């Protein structure tokens, strides 16, 4: 099992959700987050004063999947989230040791 975490631009969330749904991914967790990478934030003008916005709004998507699905999931997220501009985001794939469904006690792939 794998845990896939993707940090993307907020306006791409619906596209990514639809792409994942099309390949049969049933559950995702979404969080609003802030951060920066090479993009390094930007400056904004507010009431005549200029200030630096260091952290940019992003959306973090997390999903637990079977190991065999990793390639398709990563490809779907990449295709749906790509704008071709700086700040498109990142995808992280980690091993998932154990998953337990609280309601039923199911474990492993059955709990996903």
N, C-alpha and C positions, 0 to 999 in steps of 0.2 A: 504494500500500500504506500501511497505517496501523498504528501501535502503540498499542493501547489498554491503559491501566494503570488498574486500579480498586483502591482501598483501602477495605476493607469490614470489618464486624464478623466475628470468627472463626466464630461459630456460623451465619453465613449462607453459608459457603463451599460446602457441599453443595448448597444450593438454587441458587446461582449456577452451579455446575458442571453441574447437571442442565439448567438453562435454556439454557446455552450449547450443550450436547450436543444438545438438541432442535432447535436451529436450524442444526445442522451444523458447529459449531466443533469442530475435531479436537484441537487442542493448546493447552494453557495452561501457564504457569509460575506457581507459587505460592510466596510467601515469607512467613514470619512476620516482622512488623515492629512497631515501636512508634512512637507519635506522638500528637499532639493538635492540635486545631483550636479551634473555639469551645467545645468540651467542656471544655478546660483541665484535664483530670485530675480527681482526687478525693482525699479523705482516707480513710485506713484506720486501724483500731485494731489494733495488734499488741503483745501482752503488756502491755497497759495504756498503751502510748505511741501517740500519734496522729502520723501522718506523711503527707505529701502524695505521691501517686503522680502525677508530672507526665506520664509517657508511658503511654498506654493500649495494650494489645495489639490489633493489627489484622492483617489478612491482605492482602497485595498480590498481585493477579492481573495477569499481563501476557500479551497475546496479539497476534500479528501476523496481520493480516487484509487481505483485499482492500478497497479503498476503498468499494466498493458495499455492503459488509456493515456499515459503521459504524453506521448508524441502527438496524438490527435488534439488533446486539450491545449497543449502549448501552441500548436499551429493555429487552432481556432482563436485563442486569445490574441496571438500576435497579429493575425490577419484582421481581426475586428478592431483592435486598439490602435493600429498603426495609422499615423497621419503623415509620417515622413519628416516631421519637424522635431526639434529638440524637445525633450520632456515627455516623450511617448510612454516612458515607464520601464519597468523591469519585471521579469518573472523569475521566481525562485522555486526550485523543486527540492523537497527534502523527504527523507525516509520517514515513514510513520510506523512506529512500533506497535501501537495498539489503539483500537477504536472500540468504544463500548457505548451502546445505545442505552441510555438511562432507563427509559420506560420499560423495555423488555429484557434487558440484560444481555442482548445479543452482542457478540464480539467479532472482531475482524471485519472481513469483507461484508458479512451479513449486516453489520451495523452501519455500513455506509449506505 
